[in-house]
């Protein structure tokens, strides 16, 4: 592994992207979703009480520049105050202290899913220029405000988030500073989406999704290339992403798309779940 992305910066960029995404929603939508955030030094946490999947209840940045235990307690207390049933805590594996199993057990944390953290150096590798060209009458383009509702609907419903408030939350961050949203159109219909978040020297790939009838035709590969080019043009030094780790006999197409796009695995990370 030759990527030089600092893991603490990679983790902080990820959680910052999620919080910036969610808090772009109007106050009325945030209130309807029961949205809350925590900032404690480098530690960040997001809670969305009306998200039945608990996906957006997540915390990161822990253990990067101070003892882990105090921030763990802060995050657990935050989830408790927000009234969520479950929240995820993301910690890079090399930041876990000795005796971690006992610590996790004492806080009631359980092991969740495994993810691969990937990075790519934008200064030492060749990058695509311009927007990719697709066949079959499909095209890649930057999303404008007039496409925000359709784009957000594709993004959220593909991931299983179908309520009006969840779609409004996604529509609200189209055009937000430090973000770029892309889509693949087939005729006049958006069939694939992807975003990139700019966080100083580090960019973060966010929420790539393709509708079922348009998969396996290169849409996500094209969106990866477009976002890589955007991050380099923005002056970012690195770009990071995460996707599900593969178990025996499993195949994650998103992981292999990113590997082909020049990303390198940094580490596998387990999400630790807090329960009310």
ABEGO torsion letter per residue (X at the ends): XABABBAAAAAAAAAAAAAAAAAABBAAAAAAAGBBBBBBEABBBBBBAABAAGAABBBBGBGAABBAAAAAAAAAAAAAAAGBABBBBBBBAAABBBGAAAAAAAAGBBBBBBBBBBBBBAAABBBBBEBBBBBGGBBBBBBBAAAAAAAAAAAAAAAGBABAAAAAAAAAABGBBGBBBBBBBBEABBABBBBBBBBEABBBBBGBBBBAAABGAGAAAAAAAAAAAAAAAAGBABBBBBBBBBBBGBBBAAAAAAAAAGBBBABBBBBBBBBX
